[in-house]
Amino acid sequence: MLDRQFDASQLKFVRKAEINMNLSEFEIPPIWEVLLIGKKAPIGPAAAKQMVDVLSPEQYEVRSLEHPIFEALVIKKTIIKMLPFEKLLPAILEEGERIANENILLKIKLNINIQVNKEIDL
């Protein structure tokens, strides 16, 4: 066993900070494509409708829900044009109820890719 004395003056201390940033454009309104409104959320469907009508007139629709956690949702009208609401709603609710409670306003970003293959006669 080697017996060495510890000399603190030989130590170098290096302090570093790592900064990670994700930058993106601020969106108006800041709800993306869907906003799920919990039954005890800080704002209700009427306030959400006022917000989207002021910030993005005619772009969003508010729909009431019969659901144990969520009272309503705000959805971008272009999404409903792309996909039938009845097909999309179950997927949104299934994922939303996994992570949310009645107090939440949950904003959802949807990326929808529609694939179309057509054949034409030559």
N, CA, C and O of each residue as an XYZ file, in Angstrom:
488
protein
N       0.838     -1.171      0.000
C       0.000      0.000      0.000
C       0.886      1.238      0.000
O       1.795      1.363      0.820
N       0.612      2.145     -0.922
C       1.391      3.361     -1.009
C       0.833      4.396     -0.050
O      -0.382      4.547      0.076
N       1.700      5.089      0.606
C       1.271      6.129      1.532
C       1.599      7.479      0.899
O       2.753      7.907      0.890
N       0.571      8.145      0.372
C       0.775      9.440     -0.254
C       0.006     10.479      0.535
O      -1.070     10.218      1.073
N       0.580     11.642      0.587
C      -0.112     12.748      1.238
C      -0.953     13.476      0.208
O      -0.550     13.644     -0.943
N      -2.105     13.898      0.634
C      -3.027     14.615     -0.240
C      -2.655     16.084     -0.247
O      -2.561     16.714      0.807
N      -2.440     16.639     -1.452
C      -2.096     18.046     -1.602
C      -3.227     18.736     -2.359
O      -3.312     18.618     -3.582
N      -4.088     19.448     -1.656
C      -5.256     20.106     -2.240
C      -4.873     21.200     -3.231
O      -5.693     21.544     -4.083
N      -3.695     21.750     -3.164
C      -3.299     22.822     -4.071
C      -3.111     22.317     -5.509
O      -3.061     23.116     -6.444
N      -3.010     21.023     -5.681
C      -2.823     20.466     -7.014
C      -4.155     20.178     -7.721
O      -4.159     19.802     -8.893
N      -5.266     20.347     -7.031
C      -6.577     20.099     -7.632
C      -7.026     21.287     -8.467
O      -6.832     22.440     -8.082
N      -7.621     20.995     -9.603
C      -8.203     22.030    -10.446
C      -9.711     21.794    -10.457
O     -10.178     20.678    -10.682
N     -10.446     22.848    -10.214
C     -11.899     22.757    -10.276
C     -12.369     23.466    -11.534
O     -11.996     24.610    -11.795
N     -13.179     22.785    -12.295
C     -13.717     23.346    -13.516
C     -15.240     23.358    -13.382
O     -15.860     22.338    -13.082
N     -15.822     24.528    -13.609
C     -17.276     24.645    -13.577
C     -17.756     24.904    -14.984
O     -17.245     25.777    -15.684
N     -18.747     24.130    -15.387
C     -19.310     24.281    -16.716
C     -20.822     24.273    -16.605
O     -21.397     23.701    -15.678
N     -21.436     24.908    -17.554
C     -22.892     24.866    -17.663
C     -23.233     24.460    -19.084
O     -22.660     24.979    -20.042
N     -24.148     23.552    -19.212
C     -24.619     23.146    -20.528
C     -26.016     23.724    -20.710
O     -26.874     23.593    -19.837
N     -26.230     24.358    -21.843
C     -27.517     24.975    -22.127
C     -28.076     24.348    -23.396
O     -27.420     24.329    -24.437
N     -29.290     23.838    -23.294
C     -30.004     23.302    -24.449
C     -31.221     24.170    -24.678
O     -31.971     24.453    -23.744
N     -31.421     24.594    -25.906
C     -32.574     25.426    -26.231
C     -33.302     24.858    -27.435
O     -32.688     24.404    -28.400
N     -34.612     24.892    -27.357
C     -35.461     24.598    -28.499
C     -36.230     25.874    -28.803
O     -36.981     26.369    -27.963
N     -36.045     26.393    -29.977
C     -36.699     27.629    -30.356
C     -37.745     27.344    -31.414
O     -37.502     26.603    -32.367
N     -38.903     27.936    -31.236
C     -39.933     27.811    -32.250
C     -40.788     29.066    -32.229
O     -40.788     29.831    -31.264
N     -41.503     29.250    -33.299
C     -42.360     30.414    -33.421
C     -43.515     30.312    -32.427
O     -44.103     29.243    -32.260
N     -43.835     31.410    -31.778
C     -44.973     31.454    -30.873
C     -46.241     31.366    -31.698
O     -46.403     32.086    -32.683
N     -47.130     30.489    -31.296
C     -48.353     30.286    -32.056
C     -49.516     31.008    -31.403
O     -49.646     31.025    -30.179
N     -50.357     31.600    -32.228
C     -51.566     32.272    -31.756
C     -52.752     31.504    -32.301
O     -52.842     31.333    -33.517
N     -53.654     31.040    -31.481
C     -53.534     30.962    -30.029
C     -52.592     29.831    -29.646
O     -52.348     28.926    -30.444
N     -52.069     29.876    -28.446
C     -51.080     28.870    -28.032
C     -51.728     27.554    -27.603
O     -51.420     27.038    -26.528
N     -52.617     27.007    -28.426
C     -53.259     25.750    -28.056
C     -52.988     24.629    -29.045
O     -53.444     23.506    -28.832
N     -52.275     24.895    -30.093
C     -52.022     23.925    -31.147
C     -53.315     23.519    -31.809
O     -54.153     24.376    -32.088
N     -53.507     22.225    -32.073
C     -54.691     21.801    -32.811
C     -55.880     21.476    -31.910
O     -57.032     21.669    -32.298
N     -55.596     20.983    -30.710
C     -56.672     20.563    -29.803
C     -56.351     21.019    -28.387
O     -55.199     20.983    -27.957
N     -57.376     21.443    -27.677
C     -57.260     21.760    -26.254
C     -58.349     20.985    -25.532
O     -59.537     21.208    -25.765
N     -57.940     20.067    -24.648
C     -58.892     19.321    -23.834
C     -59.099     20.092    -22.537
O     -58.134     20.486    -21.882
N     -60.344     20.305    -22.172
C     -60.673     21.101    -20.992
C     -61.241     20.186    -19.917
O     -62.317     19.611    -20.079
N     -60.504     20.060    -18.814
C     -60.968     19.241    -17.703
C     -62.174     19.868    -17.020
O     -62.399     21.074    -17.114
N     -62.948     19.032    -16.330
C     -64.173     19.513    -15.686
C     -63.922     20.560    -14.610
O     -64.804     21.371    -14.324
N     -62.723     20.559    -14.001
C     -62.394     21.541    -12.961
C     -61.212     22.413    -13.389
O     -60.476     22.919    -12.543
N     -61.030     22.589    -14.699
C     -59.917     23.384    -15.229
C     -60.096     24.858    -14.877
O     -61.216     25.302    -14.626
N     -58.999     25.620    -14.855
C     -59.068     27.045    -14.504
C     -59.941     27.870    -15.450
O     -60.521     28.873    -15.036
N     -60.038     27.458    -16.707
C     -60.968     28.132    -17.621
C     -61.903     27.070    -18.194
O     -61.520     25.913    -18.365
N     -63.111     27.477    -18.481
C     -64.092     26.562    -19.026
C     -64.257     26.745    -20.516
O     -63.530     27.515    -21.142
N     -65.221     26.031    -21.083
C     -65.440     26.109    -22.527
C     -65.795     27.521    -23.026
O     -65.351     27.922    -24.102
N     -66.584     28.269    -22.259
C     -66.974     29.618    -22.701
C     -65.757     30.536    -22.788
O     -65.614     31.286    -23.753
N     -64.880     30.480    -21.786
C     -63.670     31.310    -21.808
C     -62.725     30.867    -22.924
O     -62.098     31.704    -23.573
N     -62.620     29.559    -23.150
C     -61.771     29.057    -24.228
C     -62.308     29.531    -25.578
O     -61.530     29.908    -26.454
N     -63.620     29.514    -25.750
C     -64.224     29.990    -27.002
C     -63.936     31.469    -27.216
O     -63.610     31.885    -28.327
N     -64.055     32.268    -26.150
C     -63.740     33.690    -26.276
C     -62.294     33.888    -26.697
O     -62.002     34.712    -27.564
N     -61.381     33.127    -26.081
C     -59.959     33.248    -26.390
C     -59.694     32.955    -27.860
O     -59.044     33.748    -28.542
N     -60.193     31.818    -28.359
C     -59.896     31.470    -29.750
C     -60.619     32.386    -30.730
O     -60.106     32.661    -31.815
N     -61.806     32.861    -30.359
C     -62.520     33.778    -31.252
C     -61.791     35.111    -31.377
O     -61.798     35.721    -32.446
N     -61.169     35.562    -30.309
C     -60.423     36.824    -30.347
C     -59.099     36.642    -31.088
O     -58.737     37.466    -31.928
N     -58.378     35.565    -30.777
C     -57.035     35.385    -31.329
C     -57.022     34.790    -32.737
O     -56.164     35.132    -33.550
N     -57.962     33.909    -33.018
C     -58.019     33.246    -34.324
C     -59.467     33.057    -34.741
O     -59.990     31.944    -34.683
N     -60.116     34.131    -35.160
C     -61.537     34.034    -35.506
C     -61.808     32.969    -36.570
O     -61.075     32.847    -37.552
N     -62.866     32.213    -36.352
C     -63.360     31.213    -37.303
C     -62.423     30.031    -37.536
O     -62.663     29.246    -38.453
N     -61.372     29.878    -36.744
C     -60.434     28.778    -36.977
C     -60.649     27.582    -36.050
O     -60.205     26.477    -36.361
N     -61.319     27.787    -34.924
C     -61.509     26.725    -33.943
C     -62.981     26.532    -33.630
O     -63.803     27.430    -33.815
N     -63.289     25.345    -33.154
C     -64.644     24.997    -32.767
C     -64.590     24.413    -31.353
O     -63.671     23.663    -31.026
N     -65.563     24.751    -30.525
C     -65.646     24.209    -29.168
C     -66.744     23.155    -29.161
O     -67.869     23.405    -29.593
N     -66.399     21.974    -28.663
C     -67.363     20.875    -28.592
C     -67.491     20.399    -27.152
O     -66.492     20.118    -26.490
N     -68.726     20.313    -26.673
C     -68.985     19.766    -25.341
C     -68.821     18.256    -25.387
O     -69.075     17.617    -26.408
N     -68.390     17.698    -24.255
C     -68.170     16.253    -24.165
C     -68.955     15.675    -22.998
O     -69.160     16.342    -21.983
N     -69.384     14.456    -23.144
C     -69.917     13.695    -22.018
C     -68.840     12.696    -21.651
O     -68.767     11.604    -22.215
N     -67.999     13.085    -20.694
C     -66.815     12.307    -20.330
C     -66.558     12.502    -18.847
O     -66.824     13.586    -18.329
N     -66.051     11.495    -18.138
C     -65.830     11.643    -16.692
C     -64.743     12.654    -16.309
O     -64.785     13.194    -15.204
N     -63.781     12.925    -17.182
C     -62.666     13.834    -16.870
C     -62.800     15.164    -17.600
O     -62.570     16.219    -17.010
N     -63.168     15.123    -18.870
C     -63.153     16.307    -19.723
C     -64.554     16.854    -19.963
O     -65.507     16.109    -20.197
N     -64.646     18.170    -19.899
C     -65.909     18.864    -20.113
C     -66.117     19.225    -21.581
O     -67.233     19.176    -22.098
N     -65.012     19.591    -22.244
C     -65.116     20.032    -23.627
C     -63.748     19.951    -24.289
O     -62.733     19.697    -23.641
N     -63.750     20.172    -25.590
C     -62.482     20.325    -26.294
C     -62.629     21.421    -27.333
O     -63.710     21.679    -27.862
N     -61.509     22.047    -27.599
C     -61.419     23.059    -28.647
C     -60.583     22.413    -29.741
O     -59.496     21.898    -29.477
N     -61.085     22.441    -30.957
C     -60.380     21.762    -32.050
C     -60.327     22.660    -33.280
O     -61.277     23.380    -33.587
N     -59.225     22.603    -33.958
C     -59.035     23.383    -35.177
C     -59.964     22.832    -36.265
O     -60.025     21.622    -36.484
N     -60.669     23.713    -36.928
C     -61.645     23.300    -37.937
C     -60.996     22.544    -39.101
O     -61.616     21.657    -39.687
N     -59.754     22.893    -39.434
C     -59.087     22.197    -40.542
C     -58.835     20.724    -40.209
O     -58.786     19.885    -41.108
N     -58.678     20.413    -38.933
C     -58.485     19.020    -38.517
C     -59.756     18.223    -38.778
O     -59.706     17.099    -39.277
N     -60.902     18.819    -38.434
C     -62.184     18.136    -38.634
C     -62.456     17.938    -40.131
O     -63.119     16.980    -40.529
N     -61.948     18.835    -40.932
C     -62.118     18.681    -42.387
C     -61.270     17.513    -42.900
O     -61.666     16.821    -43.838
N     -60.105     17.300    -42.284
C     -59.220     16.221    -42.716
C     -59.697     14.846    -42.239
O     -59.618     13.863    -42.976
N     -60.187     14.790    -41.015
C     -60.606     13.526    -40.410
C     -61.978     13.681    -39.787
O     -62.263     14.722    -39.194
N     -62.828     12.688    -39.902
C     -64.123     12.780    -39.233
C     -63.945     12.859    -37.712
O     -63.186     12.088    -37.125
N     -64.642     13.782    -37.097
C     -64.546     14.003    -35.658
C     -64.815     12.719    -34.883
O     -64.149     12.446    -33.885
N     -65.785     11.929    -35.334
C     -66.165     10.692    -34.646
C     -65.036      9.664    -34.643
O     -64.984      8.814    -33.754
N     -64.141      9.727    -35.613
C     -62.998      8.807    -35.668
C     -61.835      9.323    -34.827
O     -61.098      8.543    -34.225
N     -61.678     10.636    -34.792
C     -60.555     11.246    -34.093
C     -60.778     11.329    -32.582
O     -59.846     11.122    -31.805
N     -62.003     11.629    -32.167
C     -62.299     11.842    -30.753
C     -61.898     10.675    -29.853
O     -61.272     10.918    -28.822
N     -62.220      9.430    -30.179
C     -61.822      8.336    -29.286
C     -60.308      8.255    -29.054
O     -59.866      7.964    -27.943
N     -59.529      8.510    -30.084
C     -58.064      8.472    -29.939
C     -57.580      9.589    -29.027
O     -56.706      9.374    -28.187
N     -58.147     10.788    -29.188
C     -57.759     11.926    -28.341
C     -58.115     11.649    -26.887
O     -57.298     11.870    -25.993
N     -59.313     11.174    -26.649
C     -59.757     10.919    -25.275
C     -58.973      9.785    -24.628
O     -58.624      9.864    -23.450
N     -58.697      8.745    -25.380
C     -57.945      7.612    -24.835
C     -56.565      8.045    -24.337
O     -56.154      7.687    -23.233
N     -55.867      8.805    -25.144
C     -54.532      9.256    -24.742
C     -54.614     10.340    -23.674
O     -53.799     10.362    -22.751
N     -55.587     11.235    -23.791
C     -55.738     12.307    -22.813
C     -56.023     11.792    -21.417
O     -55.454     12.290    -20.445
N     -56.896     10.804    -21.302
C     -57.250     10.320    -19.969
C     -56.131      9.521    -19.316
O     -56.166      9.297    -18.106
N     -55.144      9.088    -20.085
C     -53.987      8.392    -19.507
C     -53.093      9.332    -18.696
O     -52.433      8.908    -17.746
N     -53.078     10.604    -19.076
C     -52.137     11.524    -18.416
C     -52.804     12.686    -17.706
O     -52.132     13.443    -17.005
N     -54.106     12.847    -17.869
C     -54.754     14.064    -17.375
C     -55.687     13.781    -16.208
O     -56.042     12.639    -15.918
N     -56.069     14.880    -15.548
C     -57.105     14.817    -14.521
C     -58.097     15.946    -14.785
O     -57.965     16.678    -15.766
N     -59.081     16.085    -13.916
C     -60.147     17.064    -14.130
C     -59.677     18.514    -14.072
O     -60.389     19.403    -14.540
N     -58.500     18.776    -13.512
C     -58.001     20.139    -13.334
C     -57.172     20.661    -14.505
O     -56.682     21.789    -14.456
N     -57.014     19.878    -15.529
C     -56.026     20.215    -16.556
C     -56.632     20.872    -17.791
O     -57.781     20.629    -18.159
N     -55.822     21.700    -18.404
C     -56.029     22.165    -19.771
C     -54.910     21.499    -20.569
O     -53.746     21.871    -20.423
N     -55.238     20.549    -21.386
C     -54.234     19.755    -22.083
C     -54.197     20.145    -23.554
O     -55.155     19.916    -24.292
N     -53.060     20.747    -23.979
C     -52.949     21.104    -25.388
C     -52.316     19.940    -26.133
O     -51.391     19.290    -25.646
N     -52.835     19.700    -27.312
C     -52.422     18.533    -28.088
C     -51.981     18.979    -29.476
O     -52.704     19.683    -30.180
N     -50.796     18.560    -29.845
C     -50.261     18.801    -31.184
C     -50.530     17.556    -32.013
O     -50.087     16.464    -31.657
N     -51.239     17.709    -33.095
C     -51.541     16.583    -33.979
C     -50.735     16.709    -35.258
O     -50.691     17.774    -35.874
N     -50.112     15.643    -35.645
C     -49.472     15.562    -36.953
C     -50.236     14.506    -37.729
O     -50.173     13.319    -37.409
N     -50.944     14.935    -38.732
C     -51.780     14.020    -39.499
C     -51.191     13.876    -40.887
O     -50.941     14.862    -41.579
N     -50.976     12.640    -41.281
C     -50.511     12.333    -42.633
C     -51.560     11.441    -43.275
O     -51.854     10.354    -42.779
N     -52.106     11.899    -44.354
C     -53.104     11.110    -45.068
C     -52.431     10.502    -46.289
O     -51.799     11.203    -47.079
N     -52.572      9.199    -46.431
C     -51.990      8.504    -47.571
C     -53.094      8.166    -48.555
O     -54.140      7.636    -48.181
N     -52.849      8.478    -49.808
C     -53.813      8.197    -50.859
C     -53.090      7.486    -51.987
O     -52.055      7.953    -52.463
N     -53.628      6.373    -52.405
C     -53.132      5.654    -53.576
C     -54.294      5.521    -54.535
O     -55.358      5.027    -54.162
N     -54.100      5.953    -55.752
C     -55.153      5.860    -56.764
C     -54.589      5.178    -58.002
O     -53.408      5.291    -58.331
N     -55.466      4.482    -58.656
C     -55.105      3.896    -59.949
C     -55.958      4.572    -61.017
O     -57.128      4.893    -60.806
N     -55.337      4.771    -62.153
C     -56.099      5.322    -63.271
C     -55.929      4.375    -64.463
O     -54.896      3.724    -64.619
N     -56.950      4.321    -65.280
C     -56.881      3.500    -66.498
C     -56.114      4.258    -67.570
O     -56.311      5.458    -67.765
N     -55.244      3.543    -68.255
C     -54.483      4.150    -69.351
C     -55.084      3.792    -70.691
O     -54.575      4.214    -71.729
